[in-house]
């Protein structure tokens, strides 16, 4: 089996399935959604299984996030794990697409690694890897403190209590 490099994309010759992946955005803000799409081109008789993600151990590389094992909550959450869908069928070749929708809650650089799929065919069980790693940046929401005045949530304790503030409650209590 040999492979040709055409325009930066590896095109396999032969029967082995190929996998590609892409992200819907490379930069998002905290709480925004990003979609990871994996596509596998395979023979009709080959079985390909897509992974299910568990981000309980985060993949963040940002500042202050080097020891994620101590955190109680993951910083990436998979909110949509959509079933694999057949996109195209040409003769014996089939193109499958699997999408994962994710949300990130911490600022940083998230490296998802290379997309993977389990490939099973007759006596062969192997892991397919995409050519490139997928990573995205999560930025904080900027706050313009010059245009916004920051106010206290509670009034000062030194202010005296006025009768007008509690008169309504006293009227209800006496009635």
C-alpha positions in Angstrom: 0.0 0.0 0.0 1.4 3.4 -0.9 0.2 7.0 -0.3 0.4 10.0 -2.5 0.7 13.6 -1.2 -1.7 15.8 -3.2 -2.1 19.4 -2.0 -1.2 18.7 1.6 -3.7 15.8 1.8 -2.6 12.2 2.0 -4.6 10.1 -0.5 -4.3 6.4 0.2 -4.1 3.8 -2.5 -5.6 0.4 -1.7 -8.2 -0.7 0.8 -7.1 0.9 4.1 -9.6 3.5 5.4 -8.5 7.1 5.9 -9.5 9.6 8.6 -9.6 13.4 8.5 -10.7 15.8 11.2 -11.5 19.5 11.5 -12.7 22.0 14.1 -15.5 24.5 13.4 -13.4 27.3 15.0 -9.8 27.6 16.2 -10.6 30.4 18.7 -13.6 30.7 20.9 -14.6 32.5 24.1 -15.5 30.8 27.4 -18.8 29.1 27.1 -18.9 29.1 23.3 -19.4 25.9 21.3 -16.9 24.2 19.0 -17.6 21.2 16.8 -15.1 18.5 16.1 -15.9 16.6 12.9 -14.2 13.4 12.0 -14.6 11.8 8.5 -13.6 8.2 7.6 -13.5 6.9 4.0 -13.7 3.1 4.0 -14.8 0.0 2.2 -18.4 -1.1 2.8 -17.2 -4.4 4.5 -14.8 -2.7 6.9 -16.0 -1.8 10.4 -14.9 1.5 11.9 -15.8 2.6 15.5 -15.5 6.2 16.6 -14.4 7.0 20.2 -16.5 8.5 23.0 -14.8 11.3 24.8 -14.2 11.6 28.6 -12.7 14.9 29.5 -12.7 14.3 33.3 -8.9 14.7 32.9 -8.6 18.0 31.0 -6.3 18.6 28.1 -5.7 22.3 28.8 -2.2 23.6 28.4 -2.9 27.2 29.6 -1.3 29.0 32.4 -2.3 27.8 35.9 -3.9 24.6 34.4 -0.9 22.3 34.4 -2.3 20.0 37.2 -5.8 19.3 36.1 -6.1 16.1 38.1 -6.8 18.1 41.2 -9.8 20.0 39.7 -13.2 18.5 40.5 -14.9 19.5 37.2 -13.6 19.1 33.7 -13.0 22.3 31.7 -14.3 20.8 28.4 -17.7 19.2 28.2 -19.1 17.2 25.3 -22.7 18.5 24.9 -23.4 16.7 21.7 -22.2 13.2 20.6 -24.0 12.8 17.3 -24.3 9.4 15.6 -22.1 8.5 12.6 -23.7 9.5 9.4 -23.2 8.2 5.8 -22.3 11.2 3.7 -21.4 9.6 0.4 -21.4 6.1 -1.2 -19.6 5.5 -4.4 -19.4 1.8 -5.4 -17.8 0.0 -2.4 -16.4 3.2 -0.9 -18.4 5.0 1.9 -17.7 8.3 3.6 -18.8 8.4 7.3 -19.0 11.6 9.4 -19.0 11.8 13.2 -19.6 15.1 15.0 -18.9 16.1 18.6 -20.0 19.4 20.0 -18.0 20.7 22.9 -18.0 23.7 25.3 -14.9 24.9 27.2 -15.2 26.6 30.5 -11.5 27.6 31.2 -9.2 29.9 29.3 -6.3 28.2 27.6 -5.0 26.2 24.7 -6.8 22.9 24.3 -5.0 20.2 22.3 -7.4 17.4 21.3 -4.7 15.4 19.6 -5.1 13.5 16.4 -8.6 12.2 15.6 -8.8 8.4 16.1 -11.0 5.6 15.0 -10.9 1.9 15.6 -10.6 -0.1 12.3 -11.6 -3.7 12.2 -11.3 -5.9 9.0 -11.0 -9.7 8.8 -7.9 -10.4 10.9 -6.9 -6.7 11.3 -7.7 -4.5 14.3 -5.9 -1.2 14.2 -6.3 2.5 15.2 -6.6 5.0 12.5 -5.0 8.4 13.1 -5.6 11.6 11.3 -2.6 13.5 9.9 -2.8 16.6 12.1 -3.6 17.4 15.6 -6.6 19.6 16.5 -6.3 22.4 18.9 -8.3 25.5 19.8 -7.8 28.6 21.9 -10.3 29.7 24.6 -10.2 33.4 25.5 -11.9 35.2 28.3 -14.7 37.7 27.8 -13.0 41.2 28.0 -14.5 43.7 30.4 -14.1 47.3 29.7 -13.7 48.8 33.2 -13.3 52.3 31.9 -16.8 52.4 30.4 -18.5 50.4 33.1 -18.8 51.5 36.7 -18.4 48.8 39.3 -21.0 49.3 42.1 -21.4 47.5 45.4 -24.1 44.9 45.6 -25.2 45.7 49.1 -25.6 49.1 50.7 -23.1 50.2 53.3 -23.6 49.0 56.9 -23.1 52.5 58.2 -26.4 53.7 56.7 -29.3 54.0 59.2 -32.5 52.0 58.7 -35.4 54.2 57.8 -39.0 53.5 58.8 -40.2 53.8 55.2 -38.0 50.7 54.3 -39.8 48.4 56.8 -43.3 50.0 57.0 -44.7 47.7 54.4 -43.6 44.6 56.2 -44.9 45.9 59.5 -48.3 46.6 57.9 -48.5 43.1 56.5 -47.4 41.6 59.8 -50.0 43.5 61.9 -52.9 42.8 59.5 
